[in-house]
């Protein structure tokens, strides 16, 4: 009888612990503030009382960053700060964050860089007794009950944009991918490495530039939502219409800070809700302002890739392959059959875009 009683108590304790943990998660949320910092990028992530900051816009945003942290959010401490790469439009405003809050850890892909803004970052980090930590691919940290993993860079790139720290955050059934300014080389390396990239929301790389968000990469991420941090009427032409087309093709609903101001995303661990500073929601905008036409290209279905075939050379290409633009229309065909099915018909994968590396 005594053993039975002990077993019963043990079962009740386990049930109680599960209930407490489940209830705590149900009452918890993860919130991301994609700040409108013009032609730059800055995001604040909050979960279970802990705070992460991913980039901070340009130096001209320092006062705004300071005010948003202290006055809007009432924060005094940032647990993790990520300086994705040393370009001014991503790290310049982090000095404002370091003046507003104490910081636990600062991650950066480099510890030295010759610029006034990087020197300022080091200066204000040093005032808190902090140095920059260079993470490795696979390193993790937590923000409350959310788990964050570094996915890139896996090697030294000559292109500073490709040195961007890429972080994937998982919270319950939802996930978020922050890519800094990572471009096609870094994107393809992440795909080739077989990393888990699928994410509910993608913070679009390099402000929507055509040098980022390749089909190869997007086919692995398959985001339901895409947020582009970009300045209104910027001189770079960001976001590129080609990038917007690729985002449309994978079915992502696009939000833009240039059109909608600061964007706030809340996850309950199962679903996302997004609110915007202006224009209410993406659906409230003229769709032509958000997502450009993809021209004659057929739309991708989730989980199913469409390939461009060269009927003359019998090659299989991804839609963004450079060879597609050079292909004569009479030799061009489209197919959503699998690579194996196409190979059985005499086609071979292109050695440049490597459609055979795609899943599905």
Secondary structure, 3 states (H helix, E strand, C coil): CHHHHHHHHHHHHHHHHHHHHHHHHHHCCEEEEECCCCCCCEEEEEECCEEEEEEECCHHHHHHHHHHHHHHCCCCEEEEEEECCCCHHHHCCHHHHHHHCEEEEEEECCCCCCCHHHHHHHHHHHHCCCCEECCCCCCEEEECCEEEEEEECCCCCCCHHHHCCEEEEEECCEEEEECCCCCHHHHHHHHHCCCCCCCCEEECHHHHCCCCCCHHHHHHHCCCEEEECCCCCCCCCCCCHHHHHHHHHCCCEEEEHHHHCCEEEEECCCCEEEEECCCCCHHHCCHHHHCCCCCCCCCCECCECCEEEECCCCEEECCCCHHHHHCCHHHEEEECCCHHHHHCCCCEECCCCCHHHCCC
